[in-house]
Every structure is written in C-alpha cells, then in structure tokens.
Amino acid sequence: MQIFPRSLNKLPLLVGAGATAGLVGVVFFIWYWFSPYFTQVGYSPKQPVPYSHRLHAGQLGLDCRYCHVNVERAPLAMVPPTETCMNCHQVVKTDSKMLEPIRVSWQTGVPMEWNRIHKLPDYVYFDHSVHVTAGVGCAACHGRIDQMEQVRMEKPLSMGWCLECHRDVKEKQGDSEFIRPVSQITNMAFVHDGHVEPPRHLNPPENCAGCHR
Amino acid sequence: MSKRAPHPVREPYPGSPQYWRNLEDRGGAREADAPEFPKLPDGNGHFTTPPSDEAWLVSRRGLLGAMTATMALVGAEGCRRPLEKIVPYTKMPEDVIPGVPSHYSTVLQRRGDAVGVIVESHEGRPTKIEGNESHQSSLGAVDAVGQASILDLYDPERSTSPSRGGAPASWADFEAALAGKLGEFDKDQGARLRVLMPPTLSPTVIRMRAALAQRFPKARVHTWSAVNDSNAREGAKIAFGEPVTTLYAYDRAKVIVALDSDFLQTETGSVRATKGFANGRRLRSSKDAMSRLYVVEPARTVTGMNADHRLRLPASDVERYAQALAVELGKNGVAVSDEVARSVSKVSAEGIPAPWLVAVAKDLAANRGRAFVSVGSRQPASLHALGHAINAALGAVGQSLMRFPAADPDELDNTTDLKALTDAIGGNQVDALVILGGNPVYDAPADLGFAAALAKVPFSVHASLFVDETSAKCSWHVPRAHAYESWGDQRALDTSTSVQQPLIAPLYDGRSDIELLALMAGPMNAPDKSSYEAIRTTVRGGILGQHGLVGCGPVLDGKIECHDATGKVSPVPAVELEREWSRALASGVSTRPQQAPTPLPLRAGDIAAAIDKRVVPAAVGPSSLEVTFAPCPKMVDGAHANNTWLQEMPDPVTKLVWDNAAIVSPATAKALGVASKDMIKITVGGQSINAGVWVLPGQADNSVALTLGWGRTKAGRIGNGRGFDVYPLRTTQALGFAVGAQVAKAGGDPYFFAQTQEHDSTEGRPIAHEATLAEYKQKPNFAELDNAPQRALPLWNQQDYSQGHQWGMSIDLNACTGCGACVIACMSENNVPVVGKLEVWRGREMHWLRIDRYWVEDEKSGGTVDNPVAINEPLACVHCEEAPCENVCPVNATTHGPEGLNEMAYNRCIGTRYCANNCPYKVRHFNYLNWHNDSVWKETGGLPESLQMQQNPNVTVRFRGVMEKCTYCVQRIQSAKIRSKREYRELKDGEIRTACQQTCPADAIVFGDINDPNSMVTRWVRTDRRFGLLQELGTRPRTTYLGKVRNPNPEMV
C-alpha cells in the first residue's frame, strides 16, 4: 500500500531548492546589513553652498574649531552660524555667486539649511566633547575632511563600529591607534606611531546605557 | 520544570502591626476581584461605554491587516533615509551652547509664599523646574504643583488673543476700548472703577497699584482668592493690631500641635515647612532626638499622615479643642493672659479624649520655647488669635517662630472685600471692573451671586491664562502672561524678595498684571517704559534700602546721587547697582530677609473679646453633618485643572486620580447606608450638590471632606467635567466648613473612580518597616530584624561590583511625607506619558516613581481601624544586582551595566512583558499604546506641539510596545560623568542628583556612589535603620530604605 502520494516525490527537491534560496537570502541580508549600502558610507549630498573643506581646512589651514567651536565643551560640535562665514566673507570674495545664499541669510536673518550627513538614530546619545578630550581625533570618525571637496560620510557610524574602538581603547589605552595627544585632535595628518600618553584613564562604556537612555 | 517552591509568604509575627491599603484589603475581600468594565463619564456627566476603536486592532481581520502593513513597512525601511536639515543660527546668541541646557533663576507664587526656582532651558525652551538652594522658601526643593507649573506654561488651550464678547479682537482694540472707558473716569477720580485681583506678593504690583491710585484716587482694588490666608491675617490683626505673618521653624521645635493645619502640603510655606519638619526628625543614629507632632483634624491630610498622634475631630470642634488645651496649659504653668484665660475657661471638653488635653499640655509645657501650635487657614480668626496667645505663653516667639510684616499691608479680608465689591455692583456704583487673574465666577462664595452681579457691569475685563468661566461672563477677555514668560517680583514669607525673570517670550501674546496695571495708570503715573524697567526700579529701591538709602536721582557721570532718610547725600556708582542686579538675577534672591522685627505686644483684651464674640458652630451629629472645604493638593483652587500631570498624580491620601470625592468615615458611611463609589446628594443651607463617596479610615465621624478645584466647566479639554464642583456649597459664612449638612444617597450608577493604590498587592509581605523611638533606641536595627532573611540563592555567578562607581539610592521613610513632588519631577524629567483615567483604572499608569501608602493598625503607635497611622513608601526601580527582569528578557533589552544600573535599551525591547511579570516590585511599565499621542490628546491628533516643547531632549520618548522604568536618571549620570571627564577630574559626591532627589522637600532621597566610603548615600546605607525591600528574594536591590520611626507620647499609648 502506498502511504505517500506520488507528488511527494518532488518534496526533497523542493526542500533543497527552498533551503538554498533561504541560505542565499540570509547571506544576502547579512551582507547587505554590514555593507556600505546599508550604513550609507560614501553618502555625500550636495549642499546649498558648495563649501569646500579641502580649501578651508586643507589649503588655508583653518583649525576645525574655528567653525565647530563647541566640539570640546558640548555634545554637538555645531555647524557654525552664518556670522562665522561672514567674519571673512564680508571682505573676501564679497561678490561670489556661490556665496549668495550666505549673504542673503546674513541680511535677512533667515538661517541656512544644510544637509545632514553624519546622522545617528534618535535613541543614540553621542557627545563630541568627551571623545575629543579623550584624544580621539576628528579624522577617526569623519575621515580626511581636509581632502574633501564635498563632505562625504567616511565611516559606517554603526554600533559595531563604535564598539570596535571602545573595546580597543579600553584594552590598549594609549597604545590604541584611535588615541592621539589632545593637542593633535584637529591634525588631520597625524599618524599614530607607538605609544601615546592618554590624557586620562580611558574607560569608554560598552554597556547599553552608555549611549541609549 | 522548576522544582522550586514559591517563596512562602511570611505570616506577620505575633504583635506585628497589620498593614493594609484600604478597607477592602483589610477585610480580605478585594475590590479588584470582580472588575466591572467601567462606564466613562462624558463631559456632561452622562455615562457612555468607552470608544471601541481599539477593538479593530485586536480583531483577527484587523490583526492580519496590521501585520501585512508591518511587513510592507519593513521592506520600505531599506529605502534611502530621509534627508535631514541642520539649521544653525544666523547670529549666535550670547551664552547659548547648543546641546547644553542653561539654567535661570526665577520665582513662583505658591499661595502666600514665593518659592525660588531654577528653570532648565534647552536653547530657549524651558523644560524643567528645580528648587533654588539659595532661596529660603525653597532651599532647593519645589512641591508637586510647582514642578507641574511648566506644563501650565505650554498648555495648548491657553488663550491666544484678546476677545470682546467671545469674538477675537486685537490688543490695539482692547487698548482703545480701555482708554476710552478710563477717560470717562478722570472727571470723578475713578469712583466707578474697580479692580479685582488675587492677593499679591509683588512689590512692583503694589507700586503699580499705587500708580493707579494716583490717577484714580477713588478707584478701589479688591482682593479675592478662594484659597486665602485671610483668617490668619485677621487673627494676627486681633492679636497684634497688625497683619503680621508667622514663619514657624519646624526644625527647631520639639513639640508641634497642628490644629487643622496641613502645613506640609496645602498651607502657605509648605516647602520650607517640610524641609524644617524633616530636619527636626532626622535620625542619624539611635542617639538622636526627634520632634513630636500632634495633629487635630477632621480629614486626613499629608500632615495627618505624618503625625505621631492624630485626633479625628470635626473642623467645627477644633477651636473648642484649642480652648480646652489653653485651659489645660494653664494648669501646667503655661498661662495665657488672664483675660484670655477667663474667656476660654467656659469651654466644655466633652468628647475630647482626656490624654489629648492632659498629656499634650504636659508635653507642650515641658518643651517651652521649643513648642508651638500651628493653626490651619480655614479655622476662624478667633482661633488664630488664641494660637498667638498660646504660642506667646509657650515662649515660642523668637525661639521657634518669627513674625514678619505682611507682604501687602493693604489687603483686606478676602470675603468681606469681595462682598463689598458685589454690593457696590448691586448698588450700581461700578461702571468698569478689571479682573486680573483668578476665576471668581467659578470660585466666589455661592451666596454672593457674583456671576449675576458681574453681568450687570457695563465694562468688565478678565485677564487670565485661559478663557475660563469668568472670562465667559466678562465683556472683554485678555490673555495673561504666565510667570515663566513675564517680568515680575515676589516677596517670600521671610521678607526676602526675588526677581521673576521670563524664560521665554510670551507664547500666546499674554501680558502681565504689572503691564496691565501700568496701562491703566497711564505713563504719567507709571513712568517705567516696560515691566522690565519697572522691576529694575523696584529692585534698585530694595537694594539701596538695604544700605539705608531712600531715594536717587538720575545717573550722572556713572554715579547716582542717593540720599538717606536724613537727607544726607551719597553718590553710588551706577556700575555697583548693575552688579547687584546681575547678582540678584543669578542667585534668585534680590534682597535678603529683613531682621525679624521686635515682637509686637499681645493684645490680650482683643483676643478675649474675639473669643467671646465668636459664633459657636452648631453641634455636629448624625442628623446634622459637617462638610469641610480644603484646597486640593493638586488643583489648589482649580487653577491647575487642565494640567495632565497633576490630574494623573494620585492624591497623596486617597490615591484617587482624575477626580475628587466626598470623603466619609466608615462609621458615617454605615450610618448613611452608603459605600465607596455611591453617589450622594449633599445639602447645606438649601444648596445641594451630587458627589461620589470615598470611604476613608481616619476621617472624623459625621464630617464630609470636600476638596475645592474640581468640576470645572471651562478649564479646557483636560479639566472640564472632572470630579465634583463643591463651590455651590461654600458660602461667605462657611468658607472653611459648614455644619448642618444633610446627606442622602442619590441613587443611579456608582461613580467610576480610578485609584492607584489598589494595583499591585504586597501579598501580606512586610514591606515597610517602622518602630517607635523607644523601640529604635533599644533595637537600632529593627528594620533588618523585622525583614525576612534572604532565602533564595543567586542563579548566576556573582558579579564583582567592588570597582569604579557603583550607583545606589537610599530612601528615608522617616523623612518622606508622601507629598508627591517626586512623582511629578520624575514625569517632567523623563518624558513619562499620561494615560488617562480609564487606563489608570486598567492598571496601566506609567509613573516610574510611585508612593505607596499603607494604613497601619498598631497599638504601639496608636493606629486603630478607625484612625490608622500611615506609612508612605516611594518606590521606583530598585536596580537589583540579581535582577529577575534581566533573566527573562528574550532579547537582552534589559541588562546590567558595570556601574550597577539595570539598563533598559528601548530600541531592543520587543514588548514580551516577561520582565514586568517577573519584577517583584512592580515598577516596570508597558506602553500598551503610543500614550503621548493616543491617550488624553487623542482627539486633537496627538500630543500638541506646545507640549512637545516641554520634553527633555536627553531622554528617549518611548513608543508603543516598549517597556520602561526608572533609570536612576541615567541622562544626569552620563552628563555629569562626561563633564568630569572633560574637566579631567573625579566626580564629586552630590554632583549627580536624580530628579526625585533634587525636588524632595523633605530630603528623603539620596543618590550616589556606594563604593565611595565618604559619600552621603554610603553613610545612609550604613545607618542602623537600613533594610532592603523584599530582600528575602535575593534580588539585592541597589535602592535601600531606612525604617520609619514614630515618636508617640508614652503617656498616650
């Protein structure tokens, strides 16, 4: 007596095909999850004014903190007010077409609207000041901004990526490649060779409430 | 399967007190056993079944639909993220660091006292109120209403523009109409102009009032507030001939007798009183002494919950008790003057338990100089006068109380003053009435007929935050500025003054009283160009006055010529005055308290005359009940009715939310044949109201306690139709209490009350530990001994918590009064949502911190079933080291941090609720809905934008389906840690203060590093009264408690 109908003969085949498809799917999703497509590394939107970090920070050698003044004392490094642009540009390039929106903003008091590039989810609380005063340089997260014509997201800013550094620093302290002397924070070309005396005992959090609260 | 038996619930050991939450609890039957789905009262008091739109989601079809939509959304998430803009300033304001809050000092009027506060402001958006340590009426603390005041500021239903007869108008229209009307009055010096405003503490308002009087010498300014201190003021006038105010030093007193005085919650100066009271009872070791509090009151109050001995007495009998006590004091050598003694000698002590006279008098006499009586504001002036006589006889003046001149010397008895106004309107003597603040149509004594009188005034203006009951009856309404959006000043009880500085430009185009009075007085009489200038002028005068200077000329060469009283001229550098002004703004105190003036002589003859003249209330009995009126601890006189936080805050005593109730004692309820939730009809002097009953042990028999401030009709969406309006029963003759009330069962459906204390049973476990002072001295570690020993073994390997910071909290049950300030502070700091009455009834309230109140029947401390003593236990997440919640989370959303915090990662939580189920403390709360949008503000399409402005940007706003609980204010821990790291230094003890700790007027909560041997929390944790809550379960809680100690008089138990 035949217990199983004939059609069941295809079952192993179907199972095999399904499993393969499932496996491919899982691999695809994991690959996607960790790939720059998901984390959007390389994201580089056009800004209302084509401000060149390569020119200002690179060639002219302006310190990062000339514009991002609060980076050492606040959670936000702060995108500068129009006023900061006008400090120079009321005497330099006063009739540049590209600077028109800045001048309009200055005259009308309507703020500039820049496109956000480095974005963390709302449930993550990141503080610039504590990183900068620990000896984490700007370039560690933002890359070689001084070589970028248009700012581009260089690192994935994912939780795994954050923890990589936190764990490395906790273990190696000043020997970690992410740490530099506090005086070299804004030095984009700084190369970590060997030991750096950390400014304090570094104990970056690895627990949830360190960033999520 | 686990073979572990459930932990046996320990039988109370012989002689241990019995703890219960309510009468049903004690009787064994539980109210929640047969929950009947409640019917929701709608705005008109009708009952409807709750809206069933949630039912759609839980039907099979709806669920499938929702799941499909969810799957579709999951797919859509892979799309490109939305473009987000960064909008910097164009010109950076000075001193603003984006992301770092600034703090400003200002001041808040709370009844007859001004409480200094510090307001946290995020980029110009005030978010949180904290106490100001340098202000003597705050000493770093604020009460619940003060904490919640920030929500009043942002109330989306505040009035946004002037209106004429209900139709919107502009300020220009109003100014033109006002100028036209006032122009008519110039010829007869304003005889037909009246102003009505609540009692003021502001020197500048008083100055502006004088300016108005310059223009209109015959105009009159009347004063009315439904919750006022007129009786105390009149009592002081009888006793001293002047309306002096009394500041009690509760910390210096050894024996306090509160005569119907709720000085810890609703009376004037409660924040400072609570600080003092808690300090007078603070026990660092079993060698310390503590004060003793006797309370005589009709209805249970927060003060009554903290009494060592409490006598239930109808309010109308309290004066008789005081007189009998004065007689008894005379026998103990504390003689009030002969005339007063003669007046009180006729009193009968019938019905007053003998020890309450003999032992109390003996105790008072034994502590002369360190003992006083405190009289409640609803008691008549003659009792206040007698209180002054007793305190003088006890030698308390200068020792444990001080007297200061009143803030407003011209204020009259509010009731008489309002009656004078109503009579004047009735006599057609008033053409224009300007009402600044208050809500007299709602809260004026019923027999005055104020609303009807107001309709007769041809030109009436009401300036208020809301278009309320009074605005609706006036020809004009203008929006009034909130205290946090206008310049002002306030004088505290101790005579120090503070500047009220605005935190934000008026949100709804409101103007302050100062501006409106100046507008009426005209620029000739009120020359200051703005309220800011007016305040500066007043403050400058105050500062110069402290140096004995009385008048100044204009600034010349950077110097101001000032002269003193004798006319001697001395130049003051203008820069000095500017520095003083900055200091006043920064510290929150502009002029220091005056020296207490030399005590005025007591006018014994007048006191005796007042006692002889007093109207003796009729006897209270089963056929002639008494009703008492008390300000609501949350709504006060009704002004805060539209505040969701206060609506949802459980009443400190009844634990009712979103309602008031008519409170009766069990015996009276039995006699009347009513039970909790029944509707009753209360009739007094021909007027009657219907109200729901709540039976509360500890209430005086034959006395019905009613709270003011409910049953509003034009408060707004939140406040309308909540609770029962009791003002119709309140008359000029009976502002505090009325005798001769008839109560009958009203029939109909039982009223739907929601109460929080019913939720979460202790299952008979000993939860809060207490002892008498004598026991404590014998057995200093009573709390640990009474606690069950740890029985459960840990499930996992023990963590090492000996390194680094280890956060812990300690709560002193001996200090906690149960006032509820911490509950609101926590909501304000942590963006805790409000869920509404129905959801509270379902047990879904979200308060991270709750205060459990238990009644205790215990011979040692005199608690009986009719008059149990109370114990309050604030309870939030205790951050167990062996946390049961962590073990059951399938997704590791709640885990343990290296510093001992039980952490909650909201973005990981999938809402299984296993953790809440496994939490023995029941402190985890689940977002069944997206509460912020889908509860009380659902009909308006979610949480209004203005209320979103209040939210703390440093705390995640939790969404539907997520579990949440106390985090020990982790955002404060992190920001303090980051600050210390940034400054390359160690954290200091006391640098991190949780929101509840910061605001606690009793300093009952301390937080800190338990690894630091010198920290305050370590010192508390090491005290002998320490115990761990439910420590037998082996949870090792980080929050520990210190047992309560009562100080009963050995002669009375």
HADDOCK unambig.tbl for C-alpha pairs under 7 A between the chains (distance, minus, plus):
assign (segid A and resid 74 and name CA) (segid B and resid 99 and name CA) 6.33 0.50 0.50
assign (segid A and resid 74 and name CA) (segid B and resid 100 and name CA) 6.21 0.50 0.50
assign (segid A and resid 75 and name CA) (segid B and resid 99 and name CA) 5.88 0.50 0.50
assign (segid A and resid 76 and name CA) (segid B and resid 98 and name CA) 6.69 0.50 0.50
assign (segid A and resid 76 and name CA) (segid B and resid 99 and name CA) 6.07 0.50 0.50
assign (segid A and resid 79 and name CA) (segid B and resid 88 and name CA) 6.10 0.50 0.50
assign (segid A and resid 80 and name CA) (segid B and resid 88 and name CA) 6.41 0.50 0.50
assign (segid A and resid 81 and name CA) (segid B and resid 88 and name CA) 5.28 0.50 0.50
assign (segid A and resid 81 and name CA) (segid B and resid 89 and name CA) 4.66 0.50 0.50
assign (segid A and resid 81 and name CA) (segid B and resid 90 and name CA) 4.76 0.50 0.50
assign (segid A and resid 81 and name CA) (segid B and resid 91 and name CA) 5.82 0.50 0.50
assign (segid A and resid 81 and name CA) (segid B and resid 92 and name CA) 6.19 0.50 0.50
assign (segid A and resid 82 and name CA) (segid B and resid 89 and name CA) 6.75 0.50 0.50
assign (segid A and resid 82 and name CA) (segid B and resid 90 and name CA) 4.46 0.50 0.50
assign (segid A and resid 82 and name CA) (segid B and resid 91 and name CA) 6.44 0.50 0.50
assign (segid A and resid 83 and name CA) (segid B and resid 90 and name CA) 5.83 0.50 0.50
assign (segid A and resid 83 and name CA) (segid B and resid 91 and name CA) 5.36 0.50 0.50
assign (segid A and resid 105 and name CA) (segid B and resid 90 and name CA) 6.84 0.50 0.50
assign (segid A and resid 106 and name CA) (segid B and resid 90 and name CA) 6.33 0.50 0.50
assign (segid A and resid 109 and name CA) (segid B and resid 90 and name CA) 5.87 0.50 0.50
assign (segid A and resid 110 and name CA) (segid B and resid 90 and name CA) 6.83 0.50 0.50
assign (segid A and resid 111 and name CA) (segid B and resid 87 and name CA) 6.26 0.50 0.50
assign (segid A and resid 111 and name CA) (segid B and resid 88 and name CA) 6.27 0.50 0.50
assign (segid A and resid 111 and name CA) (segid B and resid 89 and name CA) 5.78 0.50 0.50
assign (segid A and resid 111 and name CA) (segid B and resid 90 and name CA) 5.11 0.50 0.50
assign (segid A and resid 112 and name CA) (segid B and resid 87 and name CA) 5.97 0.50 0.50
assign (segid A and resid 112 and name CA) (segid B and resid 88 and name CA) 6.70 0.50 0.50
assign (segid A and resid 113 and name CA) (segid B and resid 85 and name CA) 5.83 0.50 0.50
assign (segid A and resid 113 and name CA) (segid B and resid 86 and name CA) 5.71 0.50 0.50
assign (segid A and resid 113 and name CA) (segid B and resid 87 and name CA) 4.93 0.50 0.50
assign (segid A and resid 114 and name CA) (segid B and resid 85 and name CA) 5.46 0.50 0.50
assign (segid A and resid 114 and name CA) (segid B and resid 86 and name CA) 5.02 0.50 0.50
assign (segid A and resid 114 and name CA) (segid B and resid 87 and name CA) 6.44 0.50 0.50
assign (segid A and resid 115 and name CA) (segid B and resid 83 and name CA) 6.93 0.50 0.50
assign (segid A and resid 115 and name CA) (segid B and resid 84 and name CA) 6.00 0.50 0.50
assign (segid A and resid 115 and name CA) (segid B and resid 85 and name CA) 4.74 0.50 0.50
assign (segid A and resid 115 and name CA) (segid B and resid 86 and name CA) 6.05 0.50 0.50
assign (segid A and resid 116 and name CA) (segid B and resid 84 and name CA) 5.37 0.50 0.50
assign (segid A and resid 116 and name CA) (segid B and resid 85 and name CA) 5.39 0.50 0.50
assign (segid A and resid 116 and name CA) (segid B and resid 86 and name CA) 5.79 0.50 0.50
assign (segid A and resid 123 and name CA) (segid B and resid 956 and name CA) 5.89 0.50 0.50
assign (segid A and resid 129 and name CA) (segid B and resid 982 and name CA) 6.74 0.50 0.50
assign (segid A and resid 130 and name CA) (segid B and resid 978 and name CA) 5.79 0.50 0.50
assign (segid A and resid 130 and name CA) (segid B and resid 981 and name CA) 6.65 0.50 0.50
assign (segid A and resid 130 and name CA) (segid B and resid 982 and name CA) 5.69 0.50 0.50
assign (segid A and resid 133 and name CA) (segid B and resid 982 and name CA) 5.80 0.50 0.50
assign (segid A and resid 200 and name CA) (segid B and resid 984 and name CA) 6.71 0.50 0.50
assign (segid A and resid 207 and name CA) (segid B and resid 897 and name CA) 5.51 0.50 0.50
assign (segid A and resid 208 and name CA) (segid B and resid 903 and name CA) 6.65 0.50 0.50
assign (segid A and resid 208 and name CA) (segid B and resid 905 and name CA) 6.25 0.50 0.50
assign (segid A and resid 209 and name CA) (segid B and resid 903 and name CA) 5.93 0.50 0.50
assign (segid A and resid 212 and name CA) (segid B and resid 905 and name CA) 6.20 0.50 0.50
assign (segid A and resid 213 and name CA) (segid B and resid 955 and name CA) 5.89 0.50 0.50
assign (segid A and resid 213 and name CA) (segid B and resid 956 and name CA) 6.22 0.50 0.50
assign (segid A and resid 213 and name CA) (segid B and resid 970 and name CA) 6.57 0.50 0.50
assign (segid A and resid 213 and name CA) (segid B and resid 971 and name CA) 6.41 0.50 0.50
